[in-house]
Amino acid sequence: MEMTGDSPAGDRRPWGLLASLAWYVVVFEIAGRLYDLALNSSGLQAALDRHFATRQLGLLAAWAVTLLVTMLAARLTRVPLYDYLGWRRPRLRDVLLAFAIMAALYAAFGALVFFSGNAAGAVGEYRAAIAAGTSPWWFVLKWWPTLILSPFVEETFFRGFLWRGVEFYHGKWMAFVVSTVLFAAMHYSYWMPDGAVEWGSVVQYLVSSAIFGALRWRSGSAVVPMLAHSLDNAGLKIVPIVLSALVP
């Protein structure tokens, strides 16, 4: 089997393509469902849902389970975690590039919405929240799990664990393609909410995933796509705030 990545010392080899895909099922399907089953069957989920703070603790625990299973899978190979999961300190220029790309992407998106005449519809949720007493800051920050937890855990798996295993045996191009497609496919509930495919959303997820993969390739670190992923999710809430200031 061809090995094009840098080989760790001795017999410390990451999981291959099929094994990494199997771990995806374990991490994101089986572990998550077992966690939900445990909470629901014990009645803890209903108790957590009574208060905002406890609900956030439940979300934190759910993402922690996903992260811990990913770390366990990596640890079984005896490859150092920082290497396997891409937890490397990024170069400043790569971080700045990630910020510039996401800023340009959402500036273009906001301009498209504005000049297409759809800005009034795009700001409806934001204006309703403000009318109900929500501050602009809280409109963004209340989605903190999508700004912190999901970027960290998902990029640790896709641009860390999965990337490392596929790259080791099949090279960077295959790692890029597999991680890009699988990440977009995992979010099917967003681009196929009612059983019908929304092709615009499919393209959106593929483009975002490809950007994350390109940043991983360039930087050699999963930290850079983590930052880009966080900015991507934040942009979805920041654009309506900006548009609201521009339209009556």
Sine and cosine of phi, psi and omega as CSV:
sin_phi,cos_phi,sin_psi,cos_psi,sin_omega,cos_omega
0.00,0.00,0.75,-0.66,-0.07,-1.00
-0.94,0.35,0.68,-0.73,0.04,-1.00
-0.81,-0.58,0.95,-0.31,-0.07,-1.00
-0.97,-0.25,-0.19,0.98,0.02,-1.00
-1.00,0.08,0.05,-1.00,0.06,-1.00
-0.96,0.28,0.81,-0.58,-0.07,-1.00
-0.99,0.11,0.81,-0.59,0.11,-0.99
-0.90,0.43,0.29,-0.96,-0.05,-1.00
-0.90,0.44,0.55,-0.84,0.09,-1.00
0.90,0.44,-0.68,-0.73,-0.04,-1.00
-0.99,-0.16,0.38,0.93,-0.02,-1.00
-0.99,0.15,1.00,-0.01,-0.02,-1.00
-0.87,-0.49,0.64,-0.77,0.03,-1.00
-0.95,0.31,0.21,-0.98,0.07,-1.00
-0.90,0.43,0.53,-0.85,0.04,-1.00
-0.98,0.19,-0.13,-0.99,-0.08,-1.00
-0.86,0.50,-0.81,0.59,-0.06,-1.00
-0.91,0.41,-0.65,0.76,0.01,-1.00
-0.91,0.40,-0.62,0.79,0.02,-1.00
-0.91,0.42,-0.63,0.78,0.05,-1.00
-0.92,0.40,-0.59,0.81,0.06,-1.00
-0.91,0.42,-0.63,0.78,0.05,-1.00
-0.91,0.41,-0.53,0.85,0.09,-1.00
-0.85,0.53,-0.71,0.70,0.01,-1.00
-0.88,0.47,-0.68,0.73,0.00,-1.00
-0.90,0.44,-0.73,0.69,-0.11,-0.99
-0.94,0.34,-0.75,0.66,-0.17,-0.99
-0.99,-0.17,-0.26,0.96,0.00,-1.00
-0.94,-0.35,-0.86,0.50,-0.10,-0.99
-0.94,0.33,-0.79,0.62,-0.05,-1.00
-0.88,0.48,-0.69,0.72,0.00,-1.00
-0.89,0.45,-0.67,0.74,-0.01,-1.00
-0.94,0.35,-0.59,0.81,0.06,-1.00
-0.91,0.41,-0.63,0.78,0.04,-1.00
-0.89,0.46,-0.74,0.67,0.02,-1.00
-0.89,0.46,-0.65,0.76,0.01,-1.00
-0.89,0.46,-0.67,0.74,0.00,-1.00
-0.90,0.44,-0.67,0.74,0.00,-1.00
-0.92,0.38,-0.70,0.71,-0.06,-1.00
-0.94,0.34,-0.66,0.75,-0.03,-1.00
-0.94,0.33,-0.45,0.89,0.00,-1.00
-1.00,0.00,-0.18,0.98,-0.04,-1.00
1.00,0.10,0.02,1.00,-0.03,-1.00
-0.93,0.37,-0.53,0.85,-0.02,-1.00
-0.89,0.45,-0.68,0.73,0.03,-1.00
-0.89,0.46,-0.62,0.78,0.02,-1.00
-0.92,0.38,-0.64,0.77,0.00,-1.00
-0.92,0.39,-0.55,0.83,-0.06,-1.00
-0.96,0.27,-0.14,0.99,-0.04,-1.00
-0.95,0.31,-0.44,0.90,-0.06,-1.00
-0.72,-0.69,0.54,-0.84,-0.01,-1.00
-0.87,0.48,-0.70,0.71,-0.06,-1.00
-0.90,0.45,-0.70,0.72,-0.01,-1.00
-0.94,0.34,-0.53,0.85,0.06,-1.00
-0.90,0.44,-0.61,0.79,0.04,-1.00
-0.92,0.38,-0.58,0.81,0.07,-1.00
-0.90,0.44,-0.62,0.78,0.05,-1.00
-0.89,0.45,-0.66,0.75,0.05,-1.00
-0.90,0.43,-0.66,0.75,0.03,-1.00
-0.87,0.49,-0.68,0.73,0.01,-1.00
-0.91,0.41,-0.63,0.78,-0.01,-1.00
-0.89,0.46,-0.71,0.70,0.03,-1.00
-0.93,0.38,-0.54,0.84,0.02,-1.00
-0.90,0.43,-0.62,0.78,0.05,-1.00
-0.87,0.50,-0.73,0.69,0.00,-1.00
-0.87,0.50,-0.70,0.72,0.00,-1.00
-0.91,0.42,-0.69,0.73,-0.04,-1.00
-0.91,0.42,-0.61,0.79,0.04,-1.00
-0.92,0.39,-0.64,0.77,0.07,-1.00
-0.87,0.48,-0.70,0.71,0.01,-1.00
-0.90,0.43,-0.62,0.78,0.04,-1.00
-0.89,0.46,-0.70,0.71,0.01,-1.00
-0.87,0.50,-0.66,0.75,0.03,-1.00
-0.93,0.37,-0.64,0.77,-0.06,-1.00
-0.91,0.42,-0.51,0.86,-0.01,-1.00
-0.89,0.46,-0.40,0.92,0.00,-1.00
-1.00,0.10,-0.22,0.98,-0.05,-1.00
0.93,0.36,0.16,0.99,0.17,-0.99
-0.97,0.25,0.70,-0.71,0.01,-1.00
-0.80,0.60,0.68,-0.74,-0.08,-1.00
-0.86,0.52,-0.68,0.74,-0.05,-1.00
-0.87,0.49,-0.53,0.85,0.00,-1.00
-0.98,0.21,-0.74,0.67,-0.06,-1.00
-0.91,0.42,-0.68,0.74,-0.12,-0.99
-1.00,-0.07,0.05,1.00,0.06,-1.00
0.95,0.32,0.39,0.92,-0.02,-1.00
-0.99,0.14,0.91,0.41,0.00,-1.00
-0.94,-0.33,0.59,-0.81,0.03,-1.00
-0.90,0.43,0.84,-0.55,-0.06,-1.00
-0.99,0.15,0.35,-0.94,0.12,-0.99
-0.97,0.25,0.54,-0.84,-0.03,-1.00
-0.87,0.50,-0.63,0.78,-0.04,-1.00
-0.91,0.42,-0.50,0.86,0.05,-1.00
-0.96,0.28,-0.60,0.80,0.07,-1.00
-0.90,0.43,-0.71,0.70,0.01,-1.00
-0.90,0.44,-0.59,0.81,0.05,-1.00
-0.89,0.45,-0.67,0.74,0.03,-1.00
-0.88,0.48,-0.69,0.72,0.04,-1.00
-0.88,0.47,-0.69,0.72,-0.04,-1.00
-0.91,0.42,-0.67,0.74,-0.01,-1.00
-0.89,0.45,-0.74,0.68,-0.05,-1.00
-0.94,0.35,-0.58,0.82,0.05,-1.00
-0.90,0.43,-0.69,0.73,0.01,-1.00
-0.91,0.41,-0.64,0.77,-0.01,-1.00
-0.89,0.47,-0.71,0.71,-0.05,-1.00
-0.99,0.17,-0.41,0.91,0.14,-0.99
-0.91,0.42,-0.67,0.74,0.04,-1.00
-0.92,0.40,-0.64,0.77,0.01,-1.00
-0.90,0.43,-0.72,0.70,0.02,-1.00
-0.88,0.47,-0.66,0.75,0.03,-1.00
-0.90,0.44,-0.64,0.77,0.02,-1.00
-0.88,0.47,-0.71,0.71,0.01,-1.00
-0.90,0.44,-0.68,0.73,-0.04,-1.00
-0.90,0.44,-0.77,0.64,-0.09,-1.00
-0.98,0.19,-0.24,0.97,0.07,-1.00
-1.00,0.10,-0.12,0.99,0.02,-1.00
0.99,0.10,0.22,0.98,-0.03,-1.00
-0.98,-0.21,0.19,0.98,-0.09,-1.00
-0.90,0.43,-0.61,0.79,-0.03,-1.00
-0.87,0.49,-0.65,0.76,0.03,-1.00
-0.94,0.34,-0.53,0.85,-0.05,-1.00
-0.95,0.32,-0.38,0.93,-0.07,-1.00
-0.98,-0.18,0.04,1.00,-0.07,-1.00
-0.86,0.52,-0.74,0.67,-0.01,-1.00
-0.89,0.46,-0.67,0.74,-0.03,-1.00
-0.91,0.42,-0.72,0.69,-0.03,-1.00
-0.92,0.39,-0.56,0.83,0.07,-1.00
-0.91,0.41,-0.63,0.77,0.03,-1.00
-0.91,0.41,-0.66,0.75,0.02,-1.00
-0.90,0.43,-0.65,0.76,0.02,-1.00
-0.89,0.45,-0.48,0.88,0.01,-1.00
-1.00,0.09,0.01,1.00,0.06,-1.00
0.97,-0.24,0.07,1.00,0.03,-1.00
-0.98,0.21,0.67,-0.74,0.06,-1.00
-0.99,0.14,0.39,-0.92,0.06,-1.00
-0.83,0.55,-0.63,0.78,0.02,-1.00
-0.88,0.47,-0.72,0.70,-0.05,-1.00
-0.94,0.33,-0.46,0.89,0.06,-1.00
-0.85,0.53,-0.56,0.83,0.04,-1.00
-1.00,0.03,-0.75,0.66,-0.17,-0.99
-0.96,0.28,-0.34,0.94,0.02,-1.00
-0.92,0.39,-0.26,0.97,0.06,-1.00
-1.00,-0.09,0.52,0.85,-0.09,-1.00
-0.82,0.58,-0.52,0.86,0.05,-1.00
-0.88,0.48,-0.57,0.82,0.01,-1.00
-0.98,0.19,-0.26,0.96,0.02,-1.00
-1.00,-0.03,-0.43,0.90,-0.09,-1.00
-0.84,-0.54,-0.84,0.54,-0.15,-0.99
-0.93,0.36,-0.80,0.60,-0.05,-1.00
-0.91,0.42,-0.66,0.75,0.06,-1.00
-0.88,0.48,-0.68,0.73,-0.04,-1.00
-0.92,0.40,-0.75,0.66,-0.09,-1.00
-0.96,0.28,-0.71,0.70,-0.05,-1.00
-0.92,0.39,-0.67,0.74,0.01,-1.00
-0.95,0.32,-0.51,0.86,0.12,-0.99
-0.85,0.52,-0.64,0.77,0.02,-1.00
-0.98,0.20,-0.83,0.56,-0.17,-0.99
-0.96,0.29,-0.75,0.66,-0.02,-1.00
-0.99,-0.11,0.06,1.00,0.09,-1.00
-0.91,-0.40,-0.99,0.11,-0.07,-1.00
-0.84,0.53,-0.83,0.56,-0.05,-1.00
-0.90,0.43,-0.72,0.69,-0.01,-1.00
-0.84,0.54,-0.73,0.68,-0.07,-1.00
-0.88,0.48,-0.69,0.72,-0.03,-1.00
-0.92,0.39,-0.72,0.70,-0.02,-1.00
-0.93,0.37,-0.67,0.74,0.00,-1.00
-0.88,0.48,-0.64,0.77,-0.07,-1.00
-0.85,0.53,-0.66,0.76,-0.07,-1.00
-0.99,-0.14,-0.47,0.88,-0.17,-0.99
-0.80,-0.60,-0.07,1.00,0.07,-1.00
1.00,-0.10,0.16,-0.99,-0.10,-0.99
-0.93,0.38,-0.62,0.79,-0.03,-1.00
-0.87,0.49,-0.70,0.72,0.02,-1.00
-0.91,0.41,-0.63,0.78,0.04,-1.00
-0.88,0.47,-0.66,0.75,0.02,-1.00
-0.89,0.46,-0.75,0.66,-0.06,-1.00
-0.91,0.41,-0.75,0.66,-0.06,-1.00
-0.90,0.44,-0.73,0.68,-0.03,-1.00
-0.92,0.38,-0.60,0.80,0.00,-1.00
-0.91,0.41,-0.76,0.65,-0.06,-1.00
-0.94,0.35,-0.69,0.72,-0.05,-1.00
-0.92,0.39,-0.63,0.77,0.04,-1.00
-0.87,0.49,-0.72,0.69,0.02,-1.00
-0.90,0.43,-0.65,0.76,-0.01,-1.00
-0.91,0.41,-0.58,0.81,-0.02,-1.00
-0.88,0.48,-0.47,0.88,-0.04,-1.00
-1.00,-0.04,0.50,0.87,-0.06,-1.00
-0.85,0.52,-0.46,0.89,-0.03,-1.00
-0.92,0.40,-0.32,0.95,0.02,-1.00
-1.00,0.02,-0.59,0.81,0.00,-1.00
-0.99,-0.17,0.03,1.00,0.11,-0.99
-0.63,-0.78,0.86,0.51,-0.16,-0.99
-0.92,0.38,-0.55,0.84,-0.06,-1.00
-0.89,-0.45,0.40,0.92,-0.02,-1.00
1.00,0.03,-0.13,0.99,0.04,-1.00
-0.94,-0.34,0.71,-0.70,-0.06,-1.00
-0.96,0.27,0.78,-0.62,0.12,-0.99
-0.99,-0.15,0.98,-0.17,-0.16,-0.99
-0.90,0.43,-0.50,0.87,0.07,-1.00
-0.88,0.48,-0.65,0.76,0.02,-1.00
-0.94,0.34,-0.58,0.82,0.06,-1.00
-0.86,0.50,-0.73,0.68,0.02,-1.00
-0.88,0.47,-0.66,0.75,0.00,-1.00
-0.85,0.53,-0.73,0.69,-0.03,-1.00
-0.94,0.34,-0.59,0.81,0.03,-1.00
-0.92,0.40,-0.66,0.75,0.01,-1.00
-0.90,0.44,-0.74,0.67,0.02,-1.00
-0.86,0.51,-0.71,0.70,-0.02,-1.00
-0.90,0.43,-0.63,0.78,0.03,-1.00
-0.91,0.42,-0.62,0.78,0.05,-1.00
-0.89,0.46,-0.70,0.71,0.02,-1.00
-0.87,0.49,-0.67,0.74,0.01,-1.00
-0.91,0.42,-0.66,0.76,0.02,-1.00
-0.90,0.44,-0.63,0.78,0.04,-1.00
-0.92,0.38,-0.60,0.80,0.07,-1.00
-0.90,0.44,-0.69,0.72,0.00,-1.00
-0.87,0.50,-0.75,0.66,-0.07,-1.00
-0.92,0.38,-0.69,0.73,-0.14,-0.99
-1.00,0.05,-0.43,0.90,-0.10,-1.00
0.96,0.29,0.23,0.97,-0.06,-1.00
-0.71,-0.71,0.64,-0.77,0.09,-1.00
-0.98,0.20,-0.18,0.98,-0.03,-1.00
-0.93,0.37,-0.60,0.80,-0.02,-1.00
-0.91,0.42,-0.75,0.66,0.09,-1.00
-0.90,0.44,-0.45,0.89,0.11,-0.99
-0.86,0.51,-0.73,0.68,0.00,-1.00
-0.90,0.44,-0.68,0.73,0.02,-1.00
-0.90,0.44,-0.64,0.77,0.03,-1.00
-0.89,0.46,-0.68,0.73,0.03,-1.00
-0.89,0.45,-0.69,0.72,0.03,-1.00
-0.91,0.42,-0.58,0.81,0.03,-1.00
-0.88,0.47,-0.73,0.68,0.00,-1.00
-0.93,0.38,-0.61,0.79,0.03,-1.00
-0.91,0.41,-0.59,0.81,-0.02,-1.00
-0.86,0.51,-0.53,0.85,0.01,-1.00
-0.89,0.45,-0.44,0.90,0.02,-1.00
-0.99,-0.14,-0.46,0.89,-0.02,-1.00
-0.97,0.24,-0.61,0.79,-0.01,-1.00
-0.84,0.55,-0.71,0.70,0.04,-1.00
-0.88,0.48,-0.54,0.84,0.03,-1.00
-0.91,0.42,-0.70,0.71,0.01,-1.00
-0.91,0.41,-0.72,0.70,-0.02,-1.00
-0.90,0.45,-0.55,0.83,-0.02,-1.00
-0.89,0.45,-0.48,0.88,0.02,-1.00
-0.98,0.18,-0.20,0.98,-0.10,-1.00
-0.96,-0.27,-0.34,0.94,-0.06,-1.00
-0.90,-0.44,0.51,-0.86,0.01,-1.00
-0.91,0.42,0.00,0.00,0.00,0.00
